Amino acid sequence: MVPYSRTNLEQGDVEHIARHDPARVLREIQAHRATVDEYDIALGVCPRIAAVRADHPDCMEAWRP
């Protein structure tokens, strides 16, 4: 992996970052964390969110579909 620097970003990287505005992504993460904090897993909210990342090794077993 090439270390990040402003000079080695390729056009595809720049376009990806523009499409997925970092500030919006951080707001989305904050909203998801608030949802997890506010609702019990049994409500079904968290499993739907967690299902997107069910294949990730850090996904909690209890949250897998």
N, C-alpha and C positions, 0 to 999 in steps of 0.2 A: 504494500500500500504506500502510495506517495503521500508524504506529510502535506497538510493543508497550507497553502499560502495564497495570497491574492493573485500572485503571478502565475500559478499553475492551474487555475480554473479553466476548464474547457468550455466552449460555448454551450454544450449540452448541460453542464453543471450550472451555468449561469441561468439558463432557461428553466431548469428544474427549481432552482431557488426562487426565481421570480414567480413561478406557478404556485409554489408552496411557501408563501410568504412566512418567513420565520416568526414574525410577531403573531400572525394568525395561528400558526401551529402551537406556539407557546400558550395562547389563550385557550385553544382546544384542549391541550393537556391539562391546563388549570381547571377547566370545566369538567373534564373527566375525573380528575382527582377529587373535585368537590362532590361529584355524583357518588363516587365510591365512599367518601366520608359520610355523606348524608343518608344514604340508603343501605338497607341491609341486603346482603347478597340474595336472600330468599325472595326479594321482590322481583327478581328477574332482570333488573337493570344491569348489574355488574356482569353476569354471565354473557349477556349479549355483547357487551363491550369487550370482555376478555376473550370471547370466541374468535375475534379477529386475530388475536395473537396466540391462539391455543397451541400452535406448533413451536412457540418460543420456549427454550429450555427453562426460563425463569417464570413461566406461567404457573400459577398455583394450581395444583391438582384439583382442588375443590372447585375451581372456576372453569375447568375444561368441560366442554359440552358432552 
